[in-house]
Amino acid sequence: MNAINLTEKTQSGLSFADFDTVIDGKKVSLFRLTNRNGAEICITNYGGIVVSLLVPDRTGKMTDVVLGHSSIDGYLHSPEKYLGALIGRYGNRIGKCHFTLDGKEYTIASNNPDCALHGGIKGYNEVVWEARQSDTQTLHLTYLSPDGEEGFPGNLKIEVTYSLTNENAMEIHYRATTDKATVCNPTHHSFFNLNGDGDGEVTNHIVTINAPFFTPMDDKSVPTGVIAPVEGTPMDFRQPTAIGLRIDDDFEQLRFGRGYDHNYVLAKDFPGEYAWAAEAYSPLTGIVMSVYTTEPGVQLYTGNWLNGFAGKEGHRYNARTAVCFETQHFPDSPNKPHFPSTVLRPGETYTQTCRYQFSVRQ
């Protein structure tokens, strides 16, 4: 690939110079992926963050559908530290900040009430990944997570490849190996607004999730261990339903999360099956996002804790101005033996594929 020209700007208006820096002694840059349709994804190797994602709406207008910041400084000081980032070593929550593996107890630092969230105090969202852009549509990121980092055992080598396909899909491929038994549950945390970045609440989005069950949580957002049917509850998205239709229902699970922030148990024919998981549709723009994954679960999060901070172009990110679909194994799996296992051992290879497919509906 040719060297980045720092005087240039991306189609979404980002300046390469605003992401050109050194953090923890490592080079940070902004990388631009494009396809033959004019779609664009901009990614920084700080946290593996997707900064912007341009896809056409029903009129052909290129629309940025993810929340973000216009500079690396914005991310370093953001009230939302997971905005668009890669998450690990363990996405979502581990209750009581500990787990036992092969008879040994491990403790992760608490960074959320009575639990470890998204990898601990400094997760993969705050590290500088080694980056290599092999072509205009593909970015390879690697990180060696050392034994003991945030309390997790084993040197974990993780590789993540972002691809922008000619079908206007963002594909994310994960591969990880370890030299000691550990737990591994990475995910991606883009905050999507299919109305367009900064264009109001996502409560108008029509969502479908291929999940007959979900994992109810306690008041600390940690799963209780129950696998409950969605039928007859506001958690049921098996049929297309507006996010805002039931989000304020008097339902304990919605009160705990100030809205949706729950793991859904996807309908799978067999473990690891790559299959359709969910869909979101904006009637305003006509943009449809279909989510495919090899993972057993997906976290639906409706941006309930966004606090009105400023993002790209001065957009204000208030509560419910984004929706996340985090493909994952279940939260607190290391402490719930009946949940699908997240244990990775030497000689094994962890893999995951996630696809966010964009199209339009007239």
QUIQUIPE-V635611 format. One record per run of one state. SS is the DSSP state (2 for helix, 1 for strand, 0 for the rest). FROM is the first residue (numbers start at 1). TO is the last residue. If there is no record, write none. Layout:
# QUIQUIPE-V635611
ss=SS from=FROM to=TO
ss=SS from=FROM to=TO
This chain:
# QUIQUIPE-V635611
ss=0 from=1 to=8
ss=1 from=9 to=9
ss=0 from=10 to=14
ss=1 from=15 to=15
ss=2 from=16 to=19
ss=0 from=20 to=20
ss=1 from=21 to=23
ss=0 from=24 to=25
ss=1 from=26 to=28
ss=0 from=29 to=29
ss=1 from=30 to=34
ss=0 from=35 to=39
ss=1 from=40 to=44
ss=0 from=45 to=45
ss=1 from=46 to=46
ss=0 from=47 to=48
ss=1 from=49 to=56
ss=0 from=57 to=61
ss=1 from=62 to=64
ss=0 from=65 to=65
ss=1 from=66 to=66
ss=0 from=67 to=71
ss=2 from=72 to=76
ss=0 from=77 to=84
ss=1 from=85 to=87
ss=0 from=88 to=89
ss=1 from=90 to=90
ss=0 from=91 to=92
ss=1 from=93 to=95
ss=0 from=96 to=97
ss=1 from=98 to=101
ss=0 from=102 to=103
ss=1 from=104 to=107
ss=0 from=108 to=111
ss=1 from=112 to=112
ss=0 from=113 to=114
ss=1 from=115 to=117
ss=0 from=118 to=123
ss=2 from=124 to=126
ss=0 from=127 to=127
ss=1 from=128 to=128
ss=0 from=129 to=129
ss=1 from=130 to=135
ss=0 from=136 to=137
ss=1 from=138 to=145
ss=0 from=146 to=148
ss=2 from=149 to=151
ss=0 from=152 to=155
ss=1 from=156 to=164
ss=0 from=165 to=168
ss=1 from=169 to=178
ss=0 from=179 to=181
ss=1 from=182 to=183
ss=0 from=184 to=184
ss=1 from=185 to=185
ss=0 from=186 to=186
ss=1 from=187 to=189
ss=0 from=190 to=191
ss=1 from=192 to=192
ss=0 from=193 to=205
ss=1 from=206 to=209
ss=0 from=210 to=212
ss=1 from=213 to=214
ss=0 from=215 to=216
ss=1 from=217 to=217
ss=0 from=218 to=222
ss=1 from=223 to=223
ss=0 from=224 to=227
ss=1 from=228 to=229
ss=0 from=230 to=240
ss=1 from=241 to=242
ss=2 from=243 to=245
ss=0 from=246 to=251
ss=2 from=252 to=257
ss=0 from=258 to=260
ss=1 from=261 to=265
ss=0 from=266 to=274
ss=1 from=275 to=281
ss=0 from=282 to=286
ss=1 from=287 to=293
ss=0 from=294 to=296
ss=1 from=297 to=301
ss=0 from=302 to=308
ss=1 from=309 to=310
ss=0 from=311 to=311
ss=2 from=312 to=314
ss=0 from=315 to=315
ss=1 from=316 to=317
ss=0 from=318 to=322
ss=1 from=323 to=328
ss=0 from=329 to=332
ss=2 from=333 to=335
ss=0 from=336 to=342
ss=1 from=343 to=344
ss=0 from=345 to=349
ss=1 from=350 to=360
ss=0 from=361 to=362
